[in-house]
Amino acid sequence: MTREKQLIAEGWEKRTTYDEPRLSEIVDAYEELGFEVHLEPMSSSPEAECSTCLMADTDRFRTIYTRSR
């Protein structure tokens, strides 16, 4: 089972992938809306959307997952 499938099975919903400073702003917004937020390193799998542009610096990016509290 992939990490993404494991998170989804635990009730997490994949939202988007960003880097700073926008990442912190989006996390804060989801938390203000009452969501629990989890960050994962960007997936380097071939199925990751937009991966071609982001692969140059994968350590900068985090994928945001949320779930209701």
C-alpha positions as CSV (number, residue, x, y, z in Angstrom):
1,M,0.0,0.0,0.0
2,T,1.4,3.4,-0.9
3,R,1.7,6.2,1.7
4,E,-1.0,8.2,-0.1
5,K,-3.4,5.2,0.0
6,Q,-2.6,4.7,3.7
7,L,-3.4,8.3,4.5
8,I,-6.7,8.2,2.6
9,A,-7.6,5.0,4.5
10,E,-7.0,6.9,7.7
11,G,-9.5,9.6,6.6
12,W,-7.1,12.1,5.2
13,E,-8.0,14.0,2.0
14,K,-5.2,15.1,-0.3
15,R,-5.6,18.8,-1.0
16,T,-2.6,20.4,-2.8
17,T,1.2,20.7,-3.0
18,Y,3.0,23.9,-2.2
19,D,6.2,25.4,-0.8
20,E,6.8,28.4,1.4
21,P,5.6,31.0,2.0
22,R,2.2,29.9,0.6
23,L,2.4,26.6,2.4
24,S,2.1,28.1,5.8
25,E,-0.7,30.4,4.7
26,I,-2.8,27.5,3.4
27,V,-2.1,25.4,6.5
28,D,-3.2,28.3,8.7
29,A,-6.4,28.7,6.6
30,Y,-7.4,25.0,6.9
31,E,-6.7,25.1,10.6
32,E,-8.9,28.2,11.0
33,L,-11.7,26.3,9.2
34,G,-11.4,23.6,11.8
35,F,-9.5,21.0,9.9
36,E,-6.7,18.8,11.1
37,V,-3.7,19.2,8.8
38,H,-1.0,16.8,7.9
39,L,2.0,17.5,5.7
40,E,3.9,14.9,3.6
41,P,7.0,15.3,1.5
42,M,6.1,15.8,-2.2
43,S,5.6,12.4,-3.9
44,S,8.2,11.6,-6.5
45,S,6.1,8.9,-8.0
46,P,5.2,9.0,-11.7
47,E,1.5,9.4,-10.8
48,A,2.2,12.7,-8.9
49,E,0.5,15.6,-10.8
50,C,2.7,18.4,-12.1
51,S,5.8,16.4,-11.0
52,T,7.9,17.4,-14.0
53,C,8.2,21.0,-12.9
54,L,8.6,20.2,-9.2
55,M,11.1,17.4,-9.4
56,A,14.0,19.9,-9.6
57,D,13.7,20.6,-5.8
58,T,11.4,18.1,-4.1
59,D,12.7,18.9,-0.6
60,R,11.0,22.4,-0.8
61,F,7.5,21.1,-1.4
62,R,4.9,19.5,0.9
63,T,1.6,17.9,0.1
64,I,-1.2,19.1,2.3
65,Y,-3.7,16.5,3.6
66,T,-6.7,17.5,5.8
67,R,-9.5,15.8,7.7
68,S,-12.2,16.9,10.0
69,R,-11.4,17.0,13.7
